[in-house]
Amino acid sequence: MPSPPGARLLPPEAPGVGLVWWPALAPLVAPGTDLVSVLEVEPQAFWELVAHGGQPHYRANEALFEQVAAVQLPKLLHGVGHPFCNAAEDPVDPWPLWRQAVERLNPLWVSEHLSFNRTTGPQGRVESAGFLLPPPQTCVAVRQAARNIRLFRQRLQRPVAFETGVHYLRPQADEMGDGEFFVAVSKAADADLLLDLHNLWCNERNGRCSVEAVLEALPLHRVRELHLAGGMQERGFWLDAHSAAVPQPLMELTERLLPRLPALGALIFELLPEHLPAVGLDGVQRQLEQLQALWGRRPPMRWTLPVFRPQAADAPGQDFGDEEAALALAPQLRRLVDALSAPLSSSAGADPGLRVLQGLIADFRRGALARTLRHTLSLLLLGLGRQETSALLDEYIHAFAPEPFAAIEAEQFCQWLQGLLPRLRGRMPLLAEVLAFEQALVRVTRHGTASTLQWSVDPSALLGLLAAGQAPAGLAPQSVTMVLEAG
Amino acid sequence: MSELNPQPLPPFADRVRVHVPQAALYDLAKMNKITANVLGRLGCGGCHSGRILDYVALDEFVVNPVTLEPHEVLAGRQVG
């Protein structure tokens, strides 16, 4: 009988230490290296939301998927776009690409966050919240999470775990404690846990439940995976920024905890690629060596590969619990989104975590624009200066709901900035041309629509100067017509 | 600016062709690199709950790559 696809990658024992895969980390998983035993892939990070032919749909970066599929290690899939506490469905069907990722990478299990990231707006339009946000820890949220986990499991036909989330807001009197909430979801969904120790550590440092109290409450025999990361201090909060090495106290906690986790299959180090220059590949390597040493010191444990078993409650045709949970939860989620989009009171009673979340969402949006419209923003910074550019971006951020995909945020910003050109053109005569170029790049990618651009100077020289952070002075006039079209 | 996003350029460039119909003083290789740089950064962000510093880094880079001091003197002048 032929082996199922990817069967040779199925580990006879718990896979062990791994990392979240980014192309820049590829040298650490090259043939001949043995630092990494399992790869975690965040599929949405390699998706785009395009609208060729007018119909929005997700598109995967095939080359990157091929690159990661070629790595001869077991894989895990970790969602960052369809968290389990959403009460609003993604308006663009993500499941064909999810299933494609499962087929191509053959993950041992799949995980997502116990958070929400979209709500229904005033006109009934589903809107992005701009970030993974914490749900209210109530019975209704438990019911909705269980419903979504069961749907997720049924759609992907893989074992599913949920991630214990970070929470920057103050605990509320009518909410469950952090551990109690995680236990309730695990029971209601019959689901394993992805225990993110850095998240719990953040929560404790920021005034919520202690890590020990949460661990005492959790069903440790259901912890399938651990996440470890480093963070940063911001406005008196410790952030789960995935920006540094794992803090030493957390390493020590992990070592104490490992013998208590019989179902644990993977110990994953998370680092965002933008922080790799600060940590360095050698720094990541040292981190992996430390984790391998911890893993090696675990007592021998009998480990069983989780297997997807269709459950009666997950069967197609079931309503996965109740629509009432979604209806009851939706306005609660929206209240947080509305609070974050309004100017915050500076009164002593205001939750300082709201201000932190507002700042993070704004950073996320400014970052998306800086990556996609780098030359336009460089010109704005050079032409308007720091304060005026920052004020311009704030004006945009307050006027429009966030978009999770950088290209859509960029498209929205370009349209808005076009309207300001009459007043900005006098100070930056080339702004219209640079903006039109980057807008055309986004358009051809998102919609497949070709553009013809007129330049009054050599575009490569102009963009080269901006890429170097230099004001475009002294360029000789030159008429250039450029065509951008889908390849 | 590659330090802002250390990911190697994903191979998006083959999706978009940039061409200039007439002979012009024009660096096509540089243009294609710029294009690929932008096209490689259009997706969704990764998993985290921290700050995204791309704009901060761009601001500091553009403002003064050597001293990181702001060139506010440019504000109000015509720069391009």
HADDOCK unambig.tbl for C-alpha pairs under 7 A between the chains (distance, minus, plus):
assign (segid A and resid 23 and name CA) (segid B and resid 7 and name CA) 5.70 0.50 0.50
assign (segid A and resid 23 and name CA) (segid B and resid 8 and name CA) 6.47 0.50 0.50
assign (segid A and resid 24 and name CA) (segid B and resid 6 and name CA) 6.24 0.50 0.50
assign (segid A and resid 24 and name CA) (segid B and resid 7 and name CA) 4.86 0.50 0.50
assign (segid A and resid 24 and name CA) (segid B and resid 8 and name CA) 6.28 0.50 0.50
assign (segid A and resid 42 and name CA) (segid B and resid 46 and name CA) 6.91 0.50 0.50
assign (segid A and resid 44 and name CA) (segid B and resid 44 and name CA) 6.17 0.50 0.50
assign (segid A and resid 45 and name CA) (segid B and resid 43 and name CA) 6.10 0.50 0.50
assign (segid A and resid 45 and name CA) (segid B and resid 44 and name CA) 4.93 0.50 0.50
assign (segid A and resid 45 and name CA) (segid B and resid 45 and name CA) 5.64 0.50 0.50
assign (segid A and resid 45 and name CA) (segid B and resid 46 and name CA) 5.61 0.50 0.50
assign (segid A and resid 46 and name CA) (segid B and resid 43 and name CA) 6.39 0.50 0.50
assign (segid A and resid 47 and name CA) (segid B and resid 43 and name CA) 5.80 0.50 0.50
assign (segid A and resid 47 and name CA) (segid B and resid 44 and name CA) 6.81 0.50 0.50
assign (segid A and resid 48 and name CA) (segid B and resid 42 and name CA) 6.70 0.50 0.50
assign (segid A and resid 48 and name CA) (segid B and resid 43 and name CA) 4.91 0.50 0.50
assign (segid A and resid 63 and name CA) (segid B and resid 11 and name CA) 6.75 0.50 0.50
assign (segid A and resid 64 and name CA) (segid B and resid 10 and name CA) 6.99 0.50 0.50
assign (segid A and resid 80 and name CA) (segid B and resid 46 and name CA) 6.62 0.50 0.50
assign (segid A and resid 80 and name CA) (segid B and resid 47 and name CA) 5.69 0.50 0.50
assign (segid A and resid 239 and name CA) (segid B and resid 49 and name CA) 6.49 0.50 0.50
assign (segid A and resid 239 and name CA) (segid B and resid 50 and name CA) 5.22 0.50 0.50
assign (segid A and resid 240 and name CA) (segid B and resid 48 and name CA) 6.10 0.50 0.50
assign (segid A and resid 240 and name CA) (segid B and resid 49 and name CA) 4.96 0.50 0.50
assign (segid A and resid 240 and name CA) (segid B and resid 50 and name CA) 5.23 0.50 0.50
assign (segid A and resid 241 and name CA) (segid B and resid 48 and name CA) 5.49 0.50 0.50
assign (segid A and resid 241 and name CA) (segid B and resid 49 and name CA) 5.42 0.50 0.50
assign (segid A and resid 241 and name CA) (segid B and resid 50 and name CA) 3.64 0.50 0.50
assign (segid A and resid 241 and name CA) (segid B and resid 51 and name CA) 6.27 0.50 0.50
assign (segid A and resid 242 and name CA) (segid B and resid 48 and name CA) 6.05 0.50 0.50
assign (segid A and resid 273 and name CA) (segid B and resid 5 and name CA) 6.77 0.50 0.50
assign (segid A and resid 273 and name CA) (segid B and resid 6 and name CA) 6.26 0.50 0.50
assign (segid A and resid 273 and name CA) (segid B and resid 7 and name CA) 6.74 0.50 0.50
assign (segid A and resid 274 and name CA) (segid B and resid 4 and name CA) 6.05 0.50 0.50
assign (segid A and resid 274 and name CA) (segid B and resid 5 and name CA) 5.17 0.50 0.50
assign (segid A and resid 274 and name CA) (segid B and resid 6 and name CA) 6.22 0.50 0.50
assign (segid A and resid 277 and name CA) (segid B and resid 3 and name CA) 6.70 0.50 0.50
assign (segid A and resid 360 and name CA) (segid B and resid 50 and name CA) 6.54 0.50 0.50
assign (segid A and resid 360 and name CA) (segid B and resid 51 and name CA) 5.42 0.50 0.50
assign (segid A and resid 363 and name CA) (segid B and resid 51 and name CA) 6.16 0.50 0.50
assign (segid A and resid 363 and name CA) (segid B and resid 52 and name CA) 5.48 0.50 0.50
assign (segid A and resid 363 and name CA) (segid B and resid 53 and name CA) 6.75 0.50 0.50
assign (segid A and resid 364 and name CA) (segid B and resid 51 and name CA) 6.93 0.50 0.50
assign (segid A and resid 364 and name CA) (segid B and resid 52 and name CA) 5.23 0.50 0.50
assign (segid A and resid 366 and name CA) (segid B and resid 55 and name CA) 5.66 0.50 0.50
assign (segid A and resid 367 and name CA) (segid B and resid 52 and name CA) 5.90 0.50 0.50
assign (segid A and resid 367 and name CA) (segid B and resid 53 and name CA) 6.22 0.50 0.50
assign (segid A and resid 367 and name CA) (segid B and resid 54 and name CA) 4.62 0.50 0.50
assign (segid A and resid 367 and name CA) (segid B and resid 55 and name CA) 4.80 0.50 0.50
assign (segid A and resid 370 and name CA) (segid B and resid 54 and name CA) 6.08 0.50 0.50
assign (segid A and resid 370 and name CA) (segid B and resid 55 and name CA) 5.15 0.50 0.50
assign (segid A and resid 370 and name CA) (segid B and resid 58 and name CA) 6.85 0.50 0.50
assign (segid A and resid 371 and name CA) (segid B and resid 38 and name CA) 6.97 0.50 0.50
assign (segid A and resid 371 and name CA) (segid B and resid 41 and name CA) 6.01 0.50 0.50
assign (segid A and resid 371 and name CA) (segid B and resid 54 and name CA) 6.82 0.50 0.50
assign (segid A and resid 372 and name CA) (segid B and resid 38 and name CA) 5.34 0.50 0.50
assign (segid A and resid 372 and name CA) (segid B and resid 41 and name CA) 5.87 0.50 0.50
assign (segid A and resid 372 and name CA) (segid B and resid 42 and name CA) 6.23 0.50 0.50
assign (segid A and resid 378 and name CA) (segid B and resid 62 and name CA) 6.19 0.50 0.50
assign (segid A and resid 381 and name CA) (segid B and resid 59 and name CA) 6.85 0.50 0.50
assign (segid A and resid 382 and name CA) (segid B and resid 74 and name CA) 6.32 0.50 0.50
assign (segid A and resid 382 and name CA) (segid B and resid 79 and name CA) 6.95 0.50 0.50
assign (segid A and resid 383 and name CA) (segid B and resid 74 and name CA) 6.20 0.50 0.50
assign (segid A and resid 383 and name CA) (segid B and resid 75 and name CA) 5.43 0.50 0.50
assign (segid A and resid 383 and name CA) (segid B and resid 76 and name CA) 6.69 0.50 0.50
assign (segid A and resid 383 and name CA) (segid B and resid 77 and name CA) 6.70 0.50 0.50
assign (segid A and resid 383 and name CA) (segid B and resid 78 and name CA) 6.70 0.50 0.50
assign (segid A and resid 383 and name CA) (segid B and resid 79 and name CA) 5.55 0.50 0.50
assign (segid A and resid 384 and name CA) (segid B and resid 75 and name CA) 4.57 0.50 0.50
assign (segid A and resid 384 and name CA) (segid B and resid 76 and name CA) 6.22 0.50 0.50
assign (segid A and resid 385 and name CA) (segid B and resid 72 and name CA) 5.19 0.50 0.50
assign (segid A and resid 385 and name CA) (segid B and resid 74 and name CA) 6.61 0.50 0.50
assign (segid A and resid 385 and name CA) (segid B and resid 75 and name CA) 4.83 0.50 0.50
assign (segid A and resid 386 and name CA) (segid B and resid 72 and name CA) 6.98 0.50 0.50
assign (segid A and resid 404 and name CA) (segid B and resid 44 and name CA) 5.85 0.50 0.50
assign (segid A and resid 405 and name CA) (segid B and resid 42 and name CA) 6.62 0.50 0.50
assign (segid A and resid 405 and name CA) (segid B and resid 43 and name CA) 5.21 0.50 0.50
assign (segid A and resid 405 and name CA) (segid B and resid 44 and name CA) 4.55 0.50 0.50
assign (segid A and resid 406 and name CA) (segid B and resid 42 and name CA) 4.83 0.50 0.50
assign (segid A and resid 406 and name CA) (segid B and resid 43 and name CA) 5.55 0.50 0.50
assign (segid A and resid 406 and name CA) (segid B and resid 44 and name CA) 6.24 0.50 0.50
assign (segid A and resid 407 and name CA) (segid B and resid 42 and name CA) 4.61 0.50 0.50
assign (segid A and resid 407 and name CA) (segid B and resid 43 and name CA) 6.66 0.50 0.50
assign (segid A and resid 427 and name CA) (segid B and resid 76 and name CA) 6.56 0.50 0.50
assign (segid A and resid 427 and name CA) (segid B and resid 77 and name CA) 6.22 0.50 0.50
assign (segid A and resid 427 and name CA) (segid B and resid 78 and name CA) 4.52 0.50 0.50
assign (segid A and resid 427 and name CA) (segid B and resid 79 and name CA) 6.77 0.50 0.50
assign (segid A and resid 428 and name CA) (segid B and resid 78 and name CA) 5.56 0.50 0.50
assign (segid A and resid 428 and name CA) (segid B and resid 79 and name CA) 5.56 0.50 0.50
assign (segid A and resid 428 and name CA) (segid B and resid 80 and name CA) 4.70 0.50 0.50
assign (segid A and resid 429 and name CA) (segid B and resid 80 and name CA) 5.29 0.50 0.50
assign (segid A and resid 430 and name CA) (segid B and resid 80 and name CA) 4.84 0.50 0.50
assign (segid A and resid 431 and name CA) (segid B and resid 80 and name CA) 6.86 0.50 0.50
assign (segid A and resid 458 and name CA) (segid B and resid 25 and name CA) 6.53 0.50 0.50
assign (segid A and resid 458 and name CA) (segid B and resid 26 and name CA) 5.99 0.50 0.50
assign (segid A and resid 460 and name CA) (segid B and resid 26 and name CA) 6.16 0.50 0.50
assign (segid A and resid 460 and name CA) (segid B and resid 27 and name CA) 5.68 0.50 0.50
assign (segid A and resid 460 and name CA) (segid B and resid 30 and name CA) 6.28 0.50 0.50
assign (segid A and resid 460 and name CA) (segid B and resid 31 and name CA) 5.50 0.50 0.50
assign (segid A and resid 469 and name CA) (segid B and resid 61 and name CA) 6.28 0.50 0.50
assign (segid A and resid 469 and name CA) (segid B and resid 62 and name CA) 4.10 0.50 0.50
assign (segid A and resid 470 and name CA) (segid B and resid 62 and name CA) 6.85 0.50 0.50
assign (segid A and resid 471 and name CA) (segid B and resid 79 and name CA) 5.86 0.50 0.50
assign (segid A and resid 471 and name CA) (segid B and resid 80 and name CA) 6.88 0.50 0.50
assign (segid A and resid 472 and name CA) (segid B and resid 79 and name CA) 6.27 0.50 0.50
assign (segid A and resid 472 and name CA) (segid B and resid 80 and name CA) 5.30 0.50 0.50
assign (segid A and resid 473 and name CA) (segid B and resid 79 and name CA) 6.45 0.50 0.50
assign (segid A and resid 473 and name CA) (segid B and resid 80 and name CA) 6.43 0.50 0.50
assign (segid A and resid 480 and name CA) (segid B and resid 24 and name CA) 6.80 0.50 0.50
assign (segid A and resid 481 and name CA) (segid B and resid 20 and name CA) 5.92 0.50 0.50
assign (segid A and resid 481 and name CA) (segid B and resid 21 and name CA) 6.78 0.50 0.50
assign (segid A and resid 482 and name CA) (segid B and resid 18 and name CA) 6.99 0.50 0.50
assign (segid A and resid 482 and name CA) (segid B and resid 19 and name CA) 5.81 0.50 0.50
assign (segid A and resid 482 and name CA) (segid B and resid 20 and name CA) 4.60 0.50 0.50
assign (segid A and resid 482 and name CA) (segid B and resid 21 and name CA) 6.92 0.50 0.50
assign (segid A and resid 483 and name CA) (segid B and resid 18 and name CA) 5.82 0.50 0.50
assign (segid A and resid 483 and name CA) (segid B and resid 19 and name CA) 5.39 0.50 0.50
assign (segid A and resid 483 and name CA) (segid B and resid 20 and name CA) 6.19 0.50 0.50
assign (segid A and resid 484 and name CA) (segid B and resid 16 and name CA) 6.73 0.50 0.50
assign (segid A and resid 484 and name CA) (segid B and resid 17 and name CA) 5.78 0.50 0.50
assign (segid A and resid 484 and name CA) (segid B and resid 18 and name CA) 4.80 0.50 0.50
assign (segid A and resid 484 and name CA) (segid B and resid 19 and name CA) 6.75 0.50 0.50
assign (segid A and resid 485 and name CA) (segid B and resid 16 and name CA) 5.57 0.50 0.50
assign (segid A and resid 485 and name CA) (segid B and resid 17 and name CA) 5.40 0.50 0.50
assign (segid A and resid 485 and name CA) (segid B and resid 18 and name CA) 6.79 0.50 0.50
assign (segid A and resid 486 and name CA) (segid B and resid 15 and name CA) 5.49 0.50 0.50
assign (segid A and resid 486 and name CA) (segid B and resid 16 and name CA) 4.44 0.50 0.50
assign (segid A and resid 486 and name CA) (segid B and resid 17 and name CA) 6.10 0.50 0.50
assign (segid A and resid 487 and name CA) (segid B and resid 14 and name CA) 5.86 0.50 0.50
assign (segid A and resid 487 and name CA) (segid B and resid 15 and name CA) 4.28 0.50 0.50
assign (segid A and resid 487 and name CA) (segid B and resid 16 and name CA) 4.48 0.50 0.50
assign (segid A and resid 487 and name CA) (segid B and resid 17 and name CA) 5.24 0.50 0.50
